[in-house]
Amino acid sequence: MRIYGVDFTSAPRRGKPITVAVCDFAGGVLHVRDYERLGDFPQFEAFLAREGEWVAGLDFPFGQPRKLIDNLGWPQDWEDYVMLVDAMGKQAWVDTVKDYMALRPRGDKLHFRAADRLCNAQSPMKMSFVPVGRMFFQGAPRLAVSGANILPNRPTDDPRTVLEVYPALVARKLVGRGSKYKSDNRDQQTDMARRKREAVLDGLMAACEGLYGFSLDVPEARQAALVDDPTGDMLDTVLGAVQAAWGYTQRDRNYGIPVEVDPLEGWIVDPQLLESKGPNDG
């Protein structure tokens, strides 16, 4: 089975492309075959349109918190509210969230999805620093028009299956929180960050079977590329591919997604979230 791990950005360009790990899953092993760089959104749209049966793990929020959706009176259908946001335009979307937050009491401005709470992820409403709200705006509408099987937001019979992943969760399992292995500057290499990336990769190669139930095969030359990339984007694609591959191994169990998950919000695919499911942000 072809597995993709995708490191997404809300502003792809030559110096900061959308990065893709191309992998194959066979015989209980996830083989990392190649990497691709998508320099603009048309290339990303062409990627989503690729024919054949495949599973892709994408690292941006597919949905918004139920609390925001209900308070703004948005449609109670994932595709409908995503396309409503798309029709706003980027600046109006940013302004809508900022205006909403300005009217909220302190401590209740940024809402979280159930999955965000469980893996300590950023709120999908966040527009700066880690601008996952902008990533949602650029990514979710393109998913919606792709026709792919988007779980659990919009299930279809399409052979292209798309899952939401969170590579940082995998890294934390291996080297703990507060372990900075990424830089925003492709030319800014530090020995400490490089050692962290090496620790993450070495730890994953050793522990993948115990954590996810299958082995990881990364050729030596590709291991060097993962460790040497200061941005950590290439490493994140492999971490995301591992989560997507785990989802594939759970396809008879709804790809590891609990049946009670709110499809308006979505879910981050990882076995850790099944161990401690919690209530939504109410």
C-alpha positions as CSV (number, residue, x, y, z in Angstrom):
1,M,0.0,0.0,0.0
2,R,1.3,3.4,-0.9
3,I,1.5,5.7,2.2
4,Y,2.2,9.4,2.1
5,G,3.3,11.6,5.0
6,V,2.7,15.3,4.3
7,D,4.3,18.3,6.1
8,F,1.9,21.1,5.2
9,T,2.4,24.9,5.1
10,S,-0.1,27.7,4.6
11,A,2.2,29.5,2.2
12,P,4.2,27.1,0.1
13,R,7.1,28.4,-1.9
14,R,10.4,27.3,-3.2
15,G,12.2,27.9,0.2
16,K,9.3,26.4,2.2
17,P,7.5,23.8,0.1
18,I,4.9,21.3,1.2
19,T,7.0,18.2,1.8
20,V,5.9,14.7,1.1
21,A,7.4,11.3,2.2
22,V,6.6,8.6,-0.3
23,C,6.4,5.3,1.4
24,D,5.2,1.7,0.8
25,F,3.7,-0.5,3.5
26,A,4.2,-4.2,3.0
27,G,4.9,-7.3,5.1
28,G,4.7,-5.4,8.4
29,V,7.3,-2.8,7.3
30,L,6.9,0.8,6.3
31,H,9.5,1.5,3.6
32,V,10.5,5.2,3.0
33,R,11.1,5.3,-0.7
34,D,11.4,9.0,-1.7
35,Y,10.6,12.6,-0.9
36,E,8.7,15.2,-2.9
37,R,8.5,19.0,-2.6
38,L,5.4,20.8,-3.7
39,G,6.1,24.4,-4.3
40,D,2.6,25.8,-4.7
41,F,-1.0,24.9,-4.1
42,P,-1.7,23.7,-7.7
43,Q,1.0,21.0,-7.1
44,F,-0.7,20.1,-3.8
45,E,-4.1,19.8,-5.6
46,A,-2.5,17.6,-8.2
47,F,-1.1,15.4,-5.4
48,L,-4.5,15.0,-3.9
49,A,-5.9,14.0,-7.3
50,R,-3.4,11.2,-7.9
51,E,-5.2,8.0,-9.0
52,G,-4.9,4.7,-7.3
53,E,-5.3,3.4,-3.7
54,W,-3.3,5.3,-1.1
55,V,-3.4,6.6,2.4
56,A,-2.0,10.1,3.2
57,G,-1.4,11.6,6.6
58,L,-1.6,15.4,6.6
59,D,-0.4,17.6,9.5
60,F,-3.0,20.4,9.6
61,P,-6.4,20.6,11.3
62,F,-9.2,19.3,9.1
63,G,-11.9,20.9,11.3
64,Q,-12.7,23.6,13.8
65,P,-13.9,23.2,17.4
66,R,-17.6,22.3,17.8
67,K,-17.9,25.2,20.2
68,L,-16.8,27.7,17.5
69,I,-19.0,26.1,14.9
70,D,-22.1,26.3,17.1
71,N,-21.5,29.8,18.5
72,L,-21.1,31.2,14.9
73,G,-24.2,29.4,13.7
74,W,-22.3,27.5,10.9
75,P,-23.8,24.6,9.0
76,Q,-23.8,21.3,10.8
77,D,-22.0,19.5,8.0
78,W,-18.2,19.5,7.6
79,E,-18.1,20.2,3.9
80,D,-20.7,22.9,4.1
81,Y,-19.0,24.9,6.8
82,V,-15.5,24.4,5.3
83,M,-16.7,25.8,2.0
84,L,-18.4,28.7,3.9
85,V,-15.0,29.6,5.3
86,D,-13.4,29.2,1.9
87,A,-16.0,31.6,0.4
88,M,-15.1,34.2,3.0
89,G,-11.6,34.7,1.7
90,K,-8.4,34.5,3.8
91,Q,-8.5,38.0,5.4
92,A,-12.2,37.7,6.2
93,W,-11.6,34.3,7.8
94,V,-8.8,35.7,10.0
95,D,-10.9,38.7,10.9
96,T,-13.9,36.5,11.8
97,V,-11.9,34.5,14.3
98,K,-10.2,37.7,15.7
99,D,-13.5,39.4,16.1
100,Y,-15.0,36.4,17.8
101,M,-12.1,36.1,20.2
102,A,-12.3,39.8,21.1
103,L,-15.9,39.2,22.4
104,R,-15.0,36.2,24.5
105,P,-14.0,36.3,28.2
106,R,-10.4,35.8,29.2
107,G,-9.6,32.2,29.3
108,D,-12.3,31.2,26.8
109,K,-11.0,32.8,23.6
110,L,-9.3,29.9,21.9
111,H,-11.3,26.7,21.7
112,F,-9.9,23.2,21.2
113,R,-11.2,20.0,19.6
114,A,-11.3,16.8,21.6
115,A,-8.3,15.5,19.8
116,D,-6.3,18.7,20.4
117,R,-6.8,18.3,24.1
118,L,-5.7,14.7,24.2
119,C,-2.4,15.4,22.4
120,N,-1.8,18.9,23.6
121,A,-2.0,20.4,20.1
122,Q,-2.5,24.1,19.2
123,S,-6.1,25.4,18.8
124,P,-7.1,25.3,15.1
125,M,-8.2,28.9,15.6
126,K,-4.6,30.1,16.2
127,M,-3.5,32.5,13.4
128,S,0.1,33.4,14.4
129,F,3.4,31.8,15.5
130,V,2.1,28.3,14.7
131,P,-0.6,29.5,12.3
132,V,-2.8,26.3,12.2
133,G,-5.9,28.4,11.5
134,R,-4.3,29.6,8.3
135,M,-3.3,26.0,7.5
136,F,-6.9,25.0,8.0
137,F,-8.1,27.7,5.6
138,Q,-5.7,26.6,2.9
139,G,-5.9,22.9,3.4
140,A,-9.5,21.9,4.4
141,P,-11.3,23.4,1.3
142,R,-8.8,21.7,-1.0
143,L,-9.6,18.4,0.7
144,A,-13.3,19.0,0.5
145,V,-13.2,19.5,-3.3
146,S,-10.8,16.6,-3.9
147,G,-13.5,13.9,-3.5
148,A,-11.1,11.8,-1.3
149,N,-12.2,9.7,1.6
150,I,-11.6,12.1,4.5
151,L,-11.9,10.5,7.8
152,P,-13.9,11.0,9.9
153,N,-15.0,14.3,8.4
154,R,-16.4,13.1,5.1
155,P,-16.3,9.3,4.5
156,T,-16.6,8.2,0.9
157,D,-15.9,5.1,-1.2
158,D,-12.9,6.7,-2.9
159,P,-9.7,4.7,-2.7
160,R,-7.8,7.8,-1.7
161,T,-7.9,8.0,2.1
162,V,-6.8,11.1,4.0
163,L,-6.1,11.2,7.7
164,E,-5.1,14.0,10.0
165,V,-1.7,13.4,11.8
166,Y,0.4,15.2,14.3
167,P,4.1,14.5,14.0
168,A,5.0,16.3,17.2
169,L,3.1,13.7,19.1
170,V,5.4,11.0,17.8
171,A,8.5,13.0,18.5
172,R,7.4,13.6,22.1
173,K,7.0,9.9,22.7
174,L,10.7,9.4,21.8
175,V,12.5,12.4,23.2
176,G,10.0,14.2,25.5
177,R,8.5,17.6,25.4
178,G,10.5,20.8,25.0
179,S,12.9,19.0,22.6
180,K,13.4,21.6,19.8
181,Y,14.4,19.8,16.6
182,K,13.1,22.3,14.0
183,S,14.2,25.7,12.7
184,D,12.2,28.1,10.6
185,N,15.4,29.0,8.7
186,R,16.6,26.3,6.3
187,D,20.2,27.7,6.6
188,Q,20.2,27.8,10.4
189,Q,21.7,24.5,11.6
190,T,22.6,23.9,15.3
191,D,24.3,20.9,16.7
192,M,21.7,20.6,19.5
193,A,18.8,20.5,17.1
194,R,20.6,18.1,14.8
195,R,21.3,15.7,17.7
196,K,17.6,15.9,18.6
197,R,16.5,14.9,15.1
198,E,19.0,12.1,15.2
199,A,17.6,11.0,18.5
200,V,14.1,11.1,17.2
201,L,14.9,9.1,14.1
202,D,17.1,6.5,16.0
203,G,14.4,6.2,18.6
204,L,11.6,5.7,16.1
205,M,13.6,3.1,14.1
206,A,14.1,1.2,17.4
207,A,10.7,1.6,18.9
208,C,8.3,1.8,15.9
209,E,7.2,-1.8,16.2
210,G,6.5,-1.5,19.9
211,L,4.6,1.8,19.5
212,Y,2.9,1.2,16.2
213,G,3.0,-2.5,15.5
214,F,5.3,-2.5,12.5
215,S,8.9,-1.8,11.6
216,L,10.3,1.3,9.8
217,D,12.8,1.0,7.0
218,V,14.8,4.2,6.1
219,P,17.8,3.7,3.8
220,E,21.0,5.1,5.2
221,A,21.3,7.9,2.6
222,R,17.7,9.1,3.5
223,Q,18.5,8.9,7.2
224,A,21.2,11.4,6.7
225,A,18.9,13.7,4.8
226,L,16.3,13.6,7.6
227,V,18.9,14.4,10.2
228,D,20.6,17.2,8.2
229,D,17.4,19.1,7.3
230,P,17.4,22.1,9.8
231,T,13.7,22.7,9.3
232,G,12.7,19.2,10.5
233,D,10.1,19.1,7.7
234,M,11.5,16.0,6.1
235,L,11.6,14.2,9.5
236,D,8.0,15.3,10.2
237,T,6.9,13.7,6.9
238,V,8.2,10.3,8.1
239,L,6.6,10.8,11.6
240,G,3.3,11.6,9.8
241,A,3.7,8.6,7.5
242,V,4.1,6.3,10.5
243,Q,0.8,7.6,12.0
244,A,-0.9,7.2,8.6
245,A,0.4,3.7,8.2
246,W,-0.8,2.8,11.7
247,G,-4.2,4.1,10.6
248,Y,-4.1,1.8,7.6
249,T,-3.3,-1.2,9.8
250,Q,-6.5,-0.3,11.8
251,R,-8.7,0.0,8.7
252,D,-11.0,-2.7,9.9
253,R,-11.4,-0.6,13.1
254,N,-12.3,2.7,11.4
255,Y,-8.6,3.5,10.9
256,G,-8.2,3.8,14.6
257,I,-10.8,6.5,14.9
258,P,-13.4,6.1,17.7
259,V,-16.9,5.8,16.3
260,E,-18.2,8.6,18.6
261,V,-15.8,11.2,17.3
262,D,-17.5,14.4,16.1
263,P,-17.1,14.6,12.3
264,L,-17.3,18.4,12.4
265,E,-14.1,18.5,14.3
266,G,-12.2,15.4,13.0
267,W,-9.5,13.3,14.7
268,I,-5.8,12.9,14.9
269,V,-4.8,9.4,14.1
270,D,-2.5,7.8,16.7
271,P,-2.8,4.9,19.2
272,Q,-2.0,7.2,22.1
273,L,-5.4,9.0,21.7
274,L,-7.3,5.8,22.1
275,E,-5.7,5.3,25.5
276,S,-7.2,8.4,27.1
277,K,-10.2,9.7,25.3
278,G,-11.6,12.8,27.0
279,P,-14.7,15.1,26.7
280,N,-14.8,17.9,24.2
281,D,-14.2,21.5,25.1
282,G,-17.6,22.6,26.1
